[in-house]
Amino acid sequence: MSRINDVGGMIGFPAIVEEADEPPFHADWEAHVVALNAAMVRRGVYNLDEFRDALERIPPPEYLAASYYEKWFLAITTLLAEKGVATPEELAGG
């Protein structure tokens, strides 16, 4: 079964344009998302296979509208709720 992230070779998606000298992060929050993901994996809250699956389960409209690290954040919050680390209400409240 194909998921929304599996768009290789599909028609209708623009070419990927690389920025010259692109920084690894465009905003501080993006680096925080990477650090949060690494901490959750190191602590055994979830593993990388679960993280990838959570990324691939993002509903297509949200997936297509989100930036790279917004997708990561959506996957992390999904897993935190599924693992009982935080309730959806806690996550929605920040």
Long-range contacts (C-beta under 8 A, 24 or more apart in sequence): 3-56, 3-57, 4-56, 4-58, 4-59, 4-60, 4-63, 4-64, 5-55, 5-56, 5-63, 25-69, 29-69, 30-69, 33-69, 33-72, 33-73, 33-76, 34-69, 34-72, 36-76, 37-72, 37-76, 40-76, 40-79, 40-80, 45-79, 45-80, 45-83, 45-85, 46-79, 46-83, 50-79, 51-75, 51-76, 51-79, 54-78, 54-79, 54-82
